[in-house]
């Protein structure tokens, strides 16, 4: 790109953007209106923070898994661990990202007076993200003093950052752009994505530019009320679609004024996906609470002089399935994990619960629960046996 003609002018196709914005607001409002128990809020907040930290660092090549990210974020709360020399660069990057995220949460919370984004904020984010971990050819908290070229043919091409001597002036202009009436009139999610695009395009720092841009984006979203019980940005979505993310950033830089529509649309779909996942998390929690309450009613419900809707074994089996079918991904569209019939039959609990009766009794009771609508049997294409999953439709029936 030609930095001599650079400006913050851009083109955005609002016709295509509007339907996605409507979807985002619908998901946001649906989640916002629900009052969650403290332990649900804490779990949701923690899961989203782990996913965000993992996503933003993995995009820069950090190999640590989500489980290791969780461990490092726990350790960062211990002062003696923060500066421990035994910590690797990768571990320090995780801890730094977690601390920076906590700072953003305080700085940009919706009730903090909506203070505008300042250059000092960006410098502070950058310092927090790279201190002690990214100091090769890099001064945490300071602009770079050398030229940079990033990207590759595999990621859509290479990009040359702004001339280093122009970076201070460009970053002053960037702050003015972020706080301009024109940009403030946009929806927060669009502002956040444009802030991300232009910062990573200027590439003002020696290292960590992607992490800073995604943190700035998260701050704008958080200040705009898109935290939604623990929503901290789009890093997880970008990581899951890494190739498209990097290619679209490069595609939108090809000509000026920048046509940012492809990147913004991509980010909007990501925002909708993340908010949908949060709604899935809440819905799955509620469904399981209500399903368990429904089981208690069904167990007490008499269908004859000596018969209840559910006998003790059936009640216990469904109670077991509530835990056994908990989704591995709590944000999944599918509220019930599917279990192969053969795997269910070999579960230690089943073997103990049905040890005093014949296998035929287990099959008969399982089939009865299916006929009553408490569970579903499905046969996946190409499978030689059925799978079992909970049927939450039973809530409306019983």
Residue, then its C-alpha position, 0 to 999 in steps of 0.5 A: x500500500x502507498x503510505x504517502x496517500x494513507x487516510x482513515x477514509x473507508x467504504x462500508x456496504x451498510x446494506x449488507x451489514x444491517x441484517x447482521x447487526x439486527x441479529x447481533x442485537x437480538x442475541x445481545x438483548x436475549x442474553x442481557x435480559x436474563x438474570x443469572x445465578x452468581x456461579x453461572x456468571x462466574x463460569x461464563x466469565x471465566x470460560x470466555x476469558x480463557x477462550x479470548x486469551x487462548x485465541x489472541x495468543x494462539x493467533x501469534x503462534x503461542x502453542x499452549x492449550x486452553x487447559x494450560x491457559x486456564x492454569x496460567x491465568x490462575x497462577x497470575x493471581x499469585x504475586x510470587x508467580x508473575x515474575x517467576x524466572x521459571x516461566x517460559x515466554x509462552x507462559x508469560x504471554x498468557x499471564x500478560x494477556x490475562x492481566x491486560x484483559x482484567x485492566x481493560x474490563x476495569x477501564x472500559x466498563x460501561x458505568x465508567x463514564x465512557x471515557x474516550x480511548x486515549x493513546x496512553x491506553x493503547x501504550x499501556x495495553x501494549x506494555x502489559x501484553x509484551x513486558x518480559x515476554x516479547x522484548x526481542x527487537x521490541x520496547x514494551x510501551x514504545x513505538x517501533x523505530x524500524x520498518x516491518x513487513x508482515x504476512x505471507x503468500x499463504x495468508x493473502x500476501x505481505x503487508x508493510x507497516x507504516x514508515x516508523x518515522x510517521x508512526x507517532x503522527x499516524x497514531x495521534x490521527x488514529x485516536x482522533x479518528x476513534x473519537x470522531x463524531x462520524x465513528x462514534x455514530x456507528x454501532x459499537x461493534x463496527x467501531x471496534x472492528x474498524x479500530x482493529x483494522x486500522x491499528x493493525x494496518x499501521x502496525x505501530x509496535x515492534x511486536x504484539x500489534x495483533x494482540x493490541x488491536x484485538x484488545x482495543x476492539x474488546x475494550x470498545x465492545x465492553x464499553x458499548x455493553x457487549x460484555x454480556x455476562x462475560x463477553x470479551x471480544x472476538x479473538x476466539x472466533x478469529x482464531x477458529x477462522x485464522x486463515x480467513x481472518x488474516x486473508x481478509x485483513x490483507x484483502x481490505x488493504x489492497x486499495x484506498x480508500x479501504x473497502x472494509x466491508x469484507x473484514x467488517x462482515x466477517x467480524x459481525x458474523x463472528x460477533x453473532x456467533x459468539x453471542x449465540x454461543x453465550x445464549x446456548x450456554x445459558x439455555x443449556x443451563x436453564x434446560x437442565x435445571x428445569x429438566x431435573x425439576x420435571x424429573x422430580x415431578x414425574x417421579x412423584x406423579x401417580x399413574x395408578x394405585x401402585x404405579x408412578x410415571x417414573x420408577x426409581x431406576x428410571x428416575x435415577x437413569x435420567x438423572x445420570x444422563x443429565x450429567x453424562x450428556x453435558x456438552x463438551x463444548x458449553x457453547x455448542x448448538x447441541x444441548x445434549x451430548x450424544x452417547x452410543x447405545x453400546x457405550x451407555x450399556x458399558x457405563x459403570x453406573x449402569x452396570x451397578x444400577x442394573x446388576x440385580x436385573x436382566x439386560x432385557x430390563x435395562x433395554x425395556x426401561x430405556x425404550x419406555x423412556x424413549x416412548x414417553x419422550x424423555x430421551x431420543x434415539x437416533x441412528x446417524x448415517x453410516x452408524x451400525x447402532x443408535x445414539x441416545x440423547x436427552x429430549x428437552x421437549x419433555x419439559x413442555x409435556x410433563 
